[in-house]
Amino acid sequence: MRVDGVRSDERRPGLNAAQRRVFGFRHLAWLVLGIALLRGLLIVASDPMLAIANNYDQIRVQACLGAYPDRDSSIPPAASSPQAPYARFRFMPEVDVPCFLTSELLFAWAAWPAMQVEQRLRADHSFSVRWKGGLQFVAWLGLAVLCTRRLIGLNRPDLALGHAVLCAAVVADPGNILYLNTFYGEASAILFTYALLAGIVIALAGQTGQALLAGIALAAFLLAMSKIQHLVVPLLIWLAVACAGIAARKQPGALLVALAIGALLGVVAQGTHMGSIGNESIRSANRVDTLFTAMLPNASKPASLLAELGLPQQCIEQSGKSWYAPGMASRQLCPQVFTLQHRDLLLAAIRDPAMAFRALYGGVEYANQWIPANLGVVEGEPDAGLPWWAPSWDSLIPTLGRTAYFSMLAVLPVLALVLLFRRRRRDQLAANAILLSLSSLPAIVYATSVFGDGYVDLPKHTQLGTACLLAALAVIVCLAVARIVLTGTLDADR
């Protein structure tokens, strides 16, 4: 007897314990998902607004809209405001700021008509950023409900409950939701990572169809386009799904093809975008930050590193300085660094693995926080943190210490591989693929951030990695609880 029959089965006498557990899982999944949605809604709709304050990463996206904070006219429109977020913006298309294309703009452009209408109706000619944040929240809500319904419909209430737990424990955490009422690319990075993994779970649980595969390819492409640091993330997820298929002796061919298409298109599009003339300043900043904040201070022989890169020895005086140091962006300090290519720095790191290790280990001091400590999160309250009623895992992450955090980055992928080859049944394929993806992403996102832009804004650049680390731990806990609670498979016919 299949346990996904009509609802009257729930009242039919004679159901065994496993079948009653399945029905309980269905209701519990919806209950936990409701908690997740309520938790996210409290942050998105909060008054005063809760969000990550503005720095240059957000300004580059705002420039594509011509939207800047509504504040005193004496403050330049493109000036950052790290002390607190702004809820109200104004369209100022005449500001000369380079535009950085990102998938985050899809939601900003979708909300643009509402923003325009509000600005024209208000006496102060401003609009609320909540239009964009609310639209993004509704998109996540719709995806969460759809995923839960499909997993229950596919007779996998166990996966539906696990999905709901991840939504409540991690996805709806302020560490993610605070980015919705902003123009930061992190908001779309989280959303499209979630959409991609949710689509993969549904596909591996048994649903097929061109619409789902197209959605997976699109999510992979948009994830790669969310941030420069996430260029290779969809490819890593492809590798995780392939490894899970090998362990289960069942390769999901159509899924892997769709995922590969989206990932490769994302690599090409993001690579082309980054190579454009308009992004030269970003490339320069990345080279400066990588060399002077991460590599040179940790080099085994700093003088030898400079000689290897063809830089004069006086450049050692800039060790520890970033792109924002006075005189750096104007090319007055070590101007020869601007002739380098990023691949030169990566090759130097490969040739000096001790330096690479020290650079990675040293960066934990900046990365082991989820919500950037240097950016306020409460509208109108400079440098304020989260209110007491909005708990976040961010308060616990720094207590891990540098060694524990760094060890988890290295150990989690190994643990996931061990579990992968101990859990080889085909009905475990979906959970295995997600666990391996989530366990591998933190280390990759962290490494690409350190050797992509050094220690500058590292908590924000590794935001997706920290979210995946927490999600991987949550999956492991769910698997452990399931091992204790369940005495057999959920479906007697499986």
N, C-alpha and C positions, 0 to 999 in steps of 0.2 A: 504494500500500500504506500503510495506517495503521500508525503506529509504536506504538500502544497496544494491540496485539494480544496474544495469549497469550504467556506467558513463554517458551515454546519458541522464539519468534522470536529471542530473544537469542542462541540457539545456532545459528540457521539461517545457513548460509553465504551469502555474497553481499550482506550488508547494506552499504549505502553509508556514507560517513563521517558524514553527518548523522544517520542512524538509530542508528549506534553511539554518537554523542554523546548522543542522547536517552536511551539506556539508561544511559549513564554519569551523566547528570544525575539520573536516578531514584535511583540508589544514593547519589550524593553528597548529594542532598537529605536522605535519611534519616540519613546520617552527620553532616552539619552540624546537623541538628535534635537528634540525640543529644548533641552537644557543648553545644547550648543548654540542653537539659534538665539535663545534668550540672552546668553552670555555675550554673543557678538553684538546683538541689538543694543544692549546697554552701553557699549562703547561707542557705536556708530551714532546713536541718537543722543548722547550725553550733552548736557548743557551746564557749564561751558563745554565747548567742544574738546574732545580728547584726540590728539593726533601727534605725529612726529613733526617737530618744528622744521622750518625751511632752511636748507643750505643749497649750495650750488648745484647739486645733483638734481634737485627739484626745479630749480630755475631754468635749467636747459630744456626741461620738458614743457614748462609753462610758456617758454618762448615760442613753441610751436603753435600755441593758442593765442599768444599775445595777452596772457592773463597774469596779473601781478597783484600782490596784496593791497588791499584798500587801507592806506595809512597816510600819515602826514606827507604832504607834497615835498617837504624838505628832504625826505629819505629817497634816495634813488630807487626806482621801481625794481631793479634787478639786485638790490642789496639783500644779503641773506639776513635771516632773523632767527638765530639759533636759540634764543631765550624762550620763545613760546610760538605755537602755531597760530596762523591767521585763519579765521573762518570765512572772511569775506574778501572777495577779489574784484578787480575791475579789468575790463579789456583795454589794453593800451598797445595797439599794434605798432606804434612808432618806435618802441624801444629796440635798440640795436643789440640783441643777444642771440648767439647762435642756437639753432634748434637741433635737438638730438632726438631722432626718431626712435620710438620704442612702442611695444605693444600696449603699454599703459595709455597711450593716446587713443586707443579704440574706445575706451570708456569716457575719456574726456571729450572726444568728438561726439559720441552718442549723447552726452549730457549737454552739449553746446547749445542746442535750441532752447532748452529750459533756462540755461544760464543767460542767454541773450534776452529772453522774454522778461526774466526777473530784473535784469539790469535796466531795461527800458521802462519798467513799471515803477521802479524805486526812485525816490527823489535824489538819493545819493549816488545813483547809477552804479551800484555794486551788485554782486551776486554771491551766492553761497557755494562753497566747495562741496557742501553736502550733497548736491545734485549728483556729482560724480561718485562720491563715496557711497551714497545710497544705491545707485545703479549697480555698482560693483558688488555690494552686499546682496542685493536681490539676485544677481547672477550666481553668486556662491550658494545662496539659499536654494535656488532652483536646481542647481547641480546636485546638492546634497540630498534633496527630496527625491530627485530622479534616480540617483544612484541607490538609495535605500529601497525604493520601490522595485527597481529592476533586480536587485540581489534577492529580495524576498520572492519576487516572481520567478526567479531562477532556482528556487528551492535552496537558497544559501542564506538562511537567517543568521548563521554563525558569522559570515562575512559582513552581513548588514549590521550586526551588533558591533563587530570590531570597527567597522567604518564609522559608526556613530560615536564610539568611544574616542577615536582619533579626532573627530570633529570637535567634540566637547573638551577634550584634554589639551589639544594642541592647536588645531586650525582656528578655533574661536578665542584663543588666548590673545590678550592685548599686544603681545609681541608681534602678532600678525595684523590684528584688526586696526591697530593705531595707524597703519599706513593707508587705510581706505580713504579717509578724508584728507588726502594729500595728492600730489602729482608725482610721487616717487614711483620708480619702476618696481620697487619691492612688492607693491600691492599686486601687480599683475604677475610677478614671478611666483608668488604664493598661489594665486588663483589658478594659473595655468599648470603649475606643478600638480596641484590638487586635481584639476580636471583631467590631466593626462593619466595620473595614477588611478583615479576612479574609473576612467574608461578602460584601462588595462585590466582592472579587477573584474569589471563586467564582462569583458571579452573572454578572459580566462575562466570565468565562472560558467560560460556556456553560450552567451549570446553572440550571434554572428550577424553580419549585415553591413552593407556598404556605408550606411549613414554613420554607424559607430566607428568604422575604420577611418572614414573621412574626418570625423571629429577628433580621433586620436592623432592623426597626422597634423591637423590644424593646431591642436593643443601643443604638440611638440614644436612646431614652427614658431608659435607665439611665445612659448617659453624661452626658446633660444633668442628671440628678439626682445625679451623683457629687459635684460641687462647684459653688458659685455661679459661680465664674469660668468654668466650662465650659458655661454656659447656651446660648451660640450656637454651640458647636463642631459639633454635628451639622448645623446649618443650613449652616455653611461647607463641610462635607464634601459635603452635597447640591449646593451650588453647584459644587464641584470636579468631581463626577461629571457634572453637566450640561454643564460646559465641555468635559470630555473627550469626551462624546458628540457635542457640536457639531463638534469637531475631526475626529472619526472619521466624521461624518455617519451616526451611529447612536445615536439617543436610547433608552436603556434605560428605557422608560416605566414598567413595573411596579416596577422597582427604585427609581426616583425617587419614585414614589407612596408606597411603603412607607417609604422614608427620610424623606420629608416628614411622614408621619403620626407616626412616632416622634419626630422632632425637634420638631414643633409641640406634641405632647402634653407633651414634656419642658419646653418653654418655659412652657406654661400651668401645669403642676404646680409647677415650681421657682419661677416668679414668684408663684404663690399662696402657696407655702410661705414664701418670703422676706418676703411682706407680712403674715404673721401676727403677732399681738401678741407671741408668744413669742420672736420673732427681732428685737425692737426694739433690744436691746443690740448685736446684730451689725450692724444697719443704722447705728446711731450710731457704732460703732467704725469702720466703713468710711468714713463721712463725715469723721470726725476725721482718720483716717490719710491719706486722699486729699488733703484740703486742706492739712494742716500738714506732712506729710512729702514730698509730691510737688509740689503746685501752688504754694503760697505761697513756698517757697524758690526756685522757678524762675520766678516771675511777673515780667513785664517791669516792672510797677509794682505792688508789693505793696499799697500803700495804695489804689490804684484797684481792685484785685481785691476787697479787703475792702468797699469802698464799693459796688461792683457787687453783691456778695452780701448787702448790708445788714447787715454786721457792724461793730462798733465798732473803731476804729483800734488800741485796746490789744490786740486779738487778735493783732496782729503779733508780740507777745512769745512766742506759742506756736509760732512758725515752727520747724519741725524736730522738734517733739515729737509723740509718738504717743499712742494711746489708753491706753497703759500708763504714761504720765507721771503722777506723783503729782498728784492733784487733777483729772485730766481725766475719768476715768470717773464721778467723783462730781459732775461738772458745776460745779466751782468755777472752772475756767479757761475763759474765753470761752463761757459757757453758751448764747449766742445761736446757736452753730453747730448746736445740736441742733434748731433750727427749720427748718434747710435740708432740701431733698430732694436726692437724689443727682443728679437731672437738672439741678439748678441748677449743680452743679459741672461736669458734662459740657458744658453750654452755655457756661459761662465758659471752659472749655478750648478749645472750638471758636472762640470769639471772639478768643482769643489764641493763634494757632497757634505763635508763637515759644515761648511758655511750654510748650505741649504738647510741642513737640520737645525742649526742654531737660529736661522732666520725664522723657520717655522715655529720652533719652540718659543722663541722670544715674542712672537706675535700673539701668543695666547694671552699675554698680559693685557692686550687691547681687545681681543676677540671674545673673551669669556663673559660677555654681557650681551643680552639679546636686544634690549632697548638702549640705544646709544645714550650714555650718561651725559654727554655734552650737548644734548638737544632737549629742550623742554617739551612737555607733552600736554599742558593744560592751557587753553586759550586765555589770554589776559593775565596769566600768572607766570612771571619770568622764572625760568629754571625749576619749575615745579615738577614733581614726579607724579606717579599714579595715585589716585585716591584709594583709601583703604578698601572700598567696596569693589575694586577692580584688581583682584589678585592675579599675579602672573608668575610663571616659572622663572622669569628674569631675576626675581629676588633670590632664587636658590642657585642659579648657575655660577655666579662668582664664588660661592662657598665651596665649590668643588676643588678649587686650587688649580694651579697651572699644570701640574703633572697629571692629575686625574682627568682633566679635560682633554689634554693632549693624548693621553693613553686611550681614552674612549674613541677618539678619531681613528686611531690605528687598530684597536681591538674589535670594534663593532663590525667592520667588514669581514674579519676572520670568523667571528662568532656566527654571523649570518651564513657564511659558506658552510660552516660545520653543521648548522641546523638544516641548511638546504639539502645536504647529502644524507642527513638522517631522517628527513621527512620527504620521502620520494613518491608518496602516493599522488595520483593525479588530482585528487580533490584538494590537495595541499599546494598545488601549483600557484594559484593566485596569491595566497598569503606569502609563499616563499619569494615570489617575484617582487612583491611590494617590500618585504623585509630587506631583501638584498639591495633594492634601489635606495631605500631610506638609509640603510647603514653605510652605503658607499658614498652617498652625496656629501655628507658633512666634510670628509677629508678632501674631496675634490674641490668643493666650493671654497674651502679654506685655503688650499694650496694655490688655486688660481687667483684668489684675492691677494694673498701675500706677494706672489710673483707677478701680479698684474698691476697693483697700485700700492704696494708696500703696506705700511701700517696706517696709512691715512684712511679715516672713516672705516676702519676694519670691522667694527661691530655691525655697521649697516651693510657693508659689502658681503658679510658672512651671514646675514639674517636668514636667508633660505637654508643654509647649512645647519644653523642652530635649530631651526624649526624641524628639519629632517632628523637631526640627532634626537630630539625629544620624541618625535613620532616613532623612530626606530625603537627607542626604549619602551614606549607605550605598546608597540606591537609585541615585543618580547614578553612584557608583562601579561598581555592578553593571551599569548600562546601558553605561558606557564599556568595561568588560571584555567584555561580550557583543558590543559592536560590533567589538572587536579579534579575539575568538575565533571568532565565528560568521561564516561566509561566506554564509549564506543562512538561510531559515526552517527551523525545526526539523522541520516536517512537510511532506513533499513534496506532500501532497494539499491543504494549506491554501490 
